[in-house]
Amino acid sequence: MALGLVVFAFFLGVGEPPPEHRLVWIAEKTTRAPAGIPAQIRDRIQDLAGTGVGTLIVYGVGSRSAHVASMDLGVTRDGAPESDPTLRKAAMSKRLDTVEDAVANSSVGESGFSLFAALQAAADESARSDGRLEVWLSTTVLTASTDPLKVPQLTVADPQRAAEELLAGSLGELDLSRVDLHTILLTPAGKDQEALNPASEEWRKAFVEHLMRGLHAHVAPLLHGTSTKPAWAHSSEVPRVIPLPDPTPRLLTGQPESAPFPEIRIDTVAFFPDTATLRNPAAALAAVKRIVDAFMRGGRTGVVKVTGYCAAVGDQAGARRLSSQRAEVISELLEGVPRTAMKIHGLGYDELADPQSPPISAAQRVVVVRYSPSD
C-alpha cells in the first residue's frame, strides 16, 4: 500500500520543485531612453520573487545588443526560501539596483539604436528555452536608426505598411512564436526633446502591434513608461525624436489663396492609421471648401480631381486600395460638386504626388484635390 502511494505521488509530481520561470528584460540604452528599470518590470520581478524560483536575464541595446546580467529571482535565508514579504522585497530591490548599475556600465555601441538587435536577442533567448518565454522590451521605438529598421524613414507610411515592409526582409526571419512579449513605450528624454503628440503615440503603438504579431509573438497590451529620468550613462547617441505631423489638413505650400484654379493637399495623417476614417472631418471639410468655392465661381463647370497617393512602402496593391478609399472619403466632402464633375483615383505609389521628392518621403503621402475649368 505504501509503495502504491509513493508511485501515485510520483505521477502527481508531489515533492517536485516548480518549473523555473525565465524573464528577459531588453532595455533600449540610448541618449533618448530614460535610465532605470521601469516600474512595471520591477513589480513583475517582485511578483516572481515570491514564487522562489526564476531567473532574470538582461540585455542592453544601442547600435548592438549586450548581455548585461543574469540574476536568480529566489531569495533565501539560512538555506530556505525567505517567507517574510518585506525582507524578500528589500533583498530583491537591492539586487535590481545592482542590475541597473550593470546596464549603465554596459557597452552597446556609440551611435544608433537597433530595434532589430533587440528583437534578435529575444529570438535567441527563445531558442534556448523550453516552452514559452516572457520578454519585456522597454524602448522609445521611434529612435530605431540602424538597418533594417530606420524608423524615421518608415514613419512616412501607415504603421501597418511599414511593418509589412520590414517583415518582407530579414526581420521577418526572426521567430518569436514562443515569446510572450510585453512592450513598455518609453517617453523620449534628453536635451531639446519635444513631447510626443497623439499622432506619434498612435503610430508607434500600431507599428509595434503589427510588427510583433507579424513575428508571431503573443503581444500583451502595450504599456507606457512614466519615467522622466535622464538617459543612461555611456549611452549610444541618437538624434532627438521628431514628432509626426499633426493630423490637420493643410493647403499646398506656396500656393496663394487667390490662385484661380486651386489645389490642396491633405496629409494622410488626417486619417486614423491604416484606415479611410478621418480623425477630424470638420477640419477636412474646411480645407476642401476652397475647391468648392472655385467650382461655384467657375459656373459649376469644369472638373474636380481627387487623387490619393502613398509613400513607397509596403504592398503596392494595398497602397492603391487604401489611397482610393481615402480619395473617396475626401470626395464626399465636396458638397455642391456633382459626382459627374469629379474624377476620383487611388494611385498608391504608382505615381509620385511630388516628383521632386523621394518616393518614401512624406510629400508623397497625400490626397490631392484640384479644380480645373476643363478636363
N, C-alpha and C positions, 0 to 999 in steps of 0.2 A: 504493500500500500504506500509506504514512504517513498519507494522508488518511483511509483506512478506519479506522486505529487511533484517530485523533482523533475521528471520528464515533462509534466504538464507546465510547470513553472518555466522550464527552458523554452518551450514553444511560445509562451506568452511574453517572453523577454523579461521576466521578473529578475531584478538584480542587475540588469544591463544598464550601463550609463546611457543617458540621452545622446542622440547623434550631435556631433559638433556643428555649430552654425558658423558659416563664414560670411562676414560682411566686408565688402570692399568699398572704400571711400576714395574717389578720384577727384582731386582738387585742382581747379584752374589756378595756376600761380603766375599771374601777370601783374603788370602795373595798374590794371583796371579791376582786379579782383580783390575785394576786401579780405584781409587776413582773418584767420581764426576758423575753428570748426563751427559750422552753422548749428544753431540751437536745435534744429530738428534732428540732426545727426547725433548730437550729444545725448538727446533724450532717448533716441533709439538704442544707442550703445548702453546707456544705463539700464534700459529695459532688459537687454540681452544679458547684462552682467548679473541680473537677478536669477537667471537660469543656471549660472555657474559654469556653462560650457560654451565656448565660442572663440573665434579669432577675428581680429580686425586687421585688415590689410590696407595699406595706404599708399597712394601714388600722388605725386605732384606732377603737373603737366604745364609746360610752357611751349617752346617750339619742339620739345621732345618730352617723353614721359620718363619719370624716375621712380623706381620702387623706393619708398621712404622708410616704411616701418611695417612690422608685423607684431601684433600685441595680443596676449592672452586676455580674454574677457572674463575669466574666472578670478574671483577674489577669495583667498583662503586665509584662515588664521589657525595656527597650530595644526596644520595639515588637513583641516576640514573647511568646507565652504563657509564663508562669512554669513551669518544669519541676521546680523544687525543691518537693516537697510541704510541707516545713516552712516555707519562706518564703511559699508560697501560703496556707497555713493562717493564719499570723500576719497577713498582709495582710488576709485576709477577716475574721478576728476583730476587727481594728481597725475595719473598715467596719461590722460588726454592732454594735459598741459605739456607733457614731455613730447607727445606726438606733434603738437603744434610747433614746438621748437624744432623738431626734426624736419617738418615741412619747410619752415622758414629758412633752414640752413641747407636745404637740398639744392642741387644744381639742375636746372631744367632748360638751359639754353639762354641766350642773351636777347633774342629778338623773335617775336611772333608767338602765336598760340595755335596749336594743332588740335582741333577737336577730333580729328581722325586718330591721333596718337592716344587720346583719352579713350575713345571707343575701342581701339586696338587692345589697350590694357584690359578693358572689361572682357573682350572676347578671349584673350589669353588666359585670364583667371577662370573664365567659364570652362575652357578646355581642360583645366587642371582639376576641376571639381566634379564630384559625383552628385548628380541631381541638380536642383536649381540653385542659383547663386543670387544673393541680394547685393545689388550695386547701388551706391549713392554717388551721383555726379553733381558737383557744385560748380557752376560756370555762368558767365555772362552770356554765352553763346555768340553774341554779336562781336566779340573780339577774335573769333576764329579767323586766322590770317595766312595760313600756310596751305599749300596744295594737299589734297584736292578740295579743301574747304575754305575758300576765300569768301567769307560771308558778305563783306561789303560789295562784292560783285553779284552775289546771289539775291540780295535784298531788292533788286530792281524787279524781280519776278514774284509772283504769288508764292507763298511758302510751300504749298504742295508741289508746285512745278520745280521749285528749287531743290526740294528733297528728291524728286524723281530724277532730276539731272544728276545728282550725286550717286544715287543708288544704281544708275546705269553704268557707273565706272567702278574703280577699285574698291570704293567704300562698300558697295553692295556685296562684296565677297566676305565681309565680316559676318560672323554667326553669333547673334545674341539671343537665339531661340530659347536658351535655358536661363536667361537673365531676367530677374525681376528688377526693373530699373526705376529708381527714384531720382528725379532731377530737381535740383534747387536752383532757380534762376536768380543769380546774384544781381544786386544793384551796382552798376559800374561806379568805380571810385576814381580818385586821382585829380590832379590839378586840371582846371578848365573843363572838367567833365560836366556836361549838361544832364539834367534829369531826363529819363526816357519818357516819351509821350505815349498815349494809348496805342497809336499805330505801331510803334516799335514793340511794345509789350505783346500786342496781338500777333505780330508777325513771328517773333521768336517762339511764342507758345505753340502756334500752329506748326511752325517748322520743326520743332523738336518732336512733337507728337507724330507728324508724318514720317520723319526720318527714322525714329526709333521703331515705329511699327513696321516700317519697310525693312528693318533689320531683324524683324520677328521677335523683338523683345516684348515682354509683358510690361506695359507702361503704366505706372501708378500716377494718380493725379499730380500735376505739376505743382510745386511749392515755390514760394518766393522768399529769398533771404532778406532780412531786415537790417543787416549789419551796416554801419556807417564807418567802420574802422578804415584806416589807411591800408594800402596794399601790402602784401607780403614783402619782407626783406629779400634782397637778392632776386628780384622777380625778372621774368622775361619781359622785355619792353614791347608794348603795343600802343598804337595811337588811341586817342580818345574815341569813344563811340559816338558817331554822329546819328542823332535820331532820324528815323524815317520821316518823309514829308507828312505834314498834317493832311488828313483826308478831306481836303477842301477843294472843290472845283476851282480851276484857275484859268484866266484868259491867256491866250498865246502871247508869250513875251515879245514886247517890241511892237505889237500892232496897235495903232492909235484907235481910241474909242470911236473916232469919226470915220473909220475906214468904210467905204461904201459897200463892200462885199465881205462881211466879217467872217472870221474863222475863230473858233475857240477850241481849246484842248483841255479835256478833263482828265487829270491824272487818275489812273485806275486805283490808287489807294482810296479814292472816294467810295469804292465798293468794299464790302467785307471780303476777307481773303478767300480766294477760290470760288467766289460766287458772283452772281449778277445782281446782288441785293445792295442798294445804295445805303450808306451809313446815314446820310442827311439829304433826303430827297428835296427838301425845300431849298437847300443851297445849290443843288444841281439845277433845279428849276430856275433859280435866279440867274445862274450862269448862262443858260440857253436862251433867256428872254431876248438877248441882243440879236440872236439869229431870227427869232420870231418877228421881232420889230422890223428887221431888214426885209424879211419876206413880205410883210404887210406894206411897207413903203414901196416895194417893188411892184405893187399892184397885184399881189398874190399870184405872181407868175415866177418862173424860174424853178430852180431845183435846190433842195437841201440834201447834202450828202452827209451821212452819218457813218463813220468808218472806225471800227475797233482794231487796235493793234496790241501786240505784246512784245516784250523784250525776248531775245532769242535764248530762252531757257525752257527745258522740258520738252514734252511731246508736242510735235507740230500739229497733229490733228486736234489735240485737246486745246491748244492755243487758239486755233481757228474757231473752234466751237465756243469757247468762253468769250473771245473777243466779239463774236457775232451776238451772243446773248446780251452782252453789255451794250453793244450798239443799239439793240432793240429796246432796251430799257431807257436809254437816253432819247431815242426817237419818240417814245411815248410821252415825254415831257414837252414836246414841241406843239403845245396847244394852239390850234388855229392853222397849223400847216397840214393840209390833207395828205393822206398816205400816198396818193398818186403823185405828189410833188416831192417825195422822198426817195433816196437811193441808200439802202442800208446794207453794209457789208461787214463781215468779220474776216480780217486778213491775217490774224495771228502775227507771226513774224515772217510771212511770205514776202512782204514788202516792208520797207522802213518808213515809219512816220517822220523821222528826221534823218535824211540821207547823210547829213554832216556829222552825225554822232555814231558811236559804236553800236552794233546790233544789240548788245547786252545792256546798254545804258538806259537810265530812267526816261530819257527823251522818247524812247520807243513805246513806253508803257502808257498809252493814252487812248482816249476816244476823241476823234477829231470831228467837229461839226462845222460844215462850210455852207455858205449860201452863195449861189451864183445866179445871175439873171438868165443864164442859158445853160444847157447841158454841157 
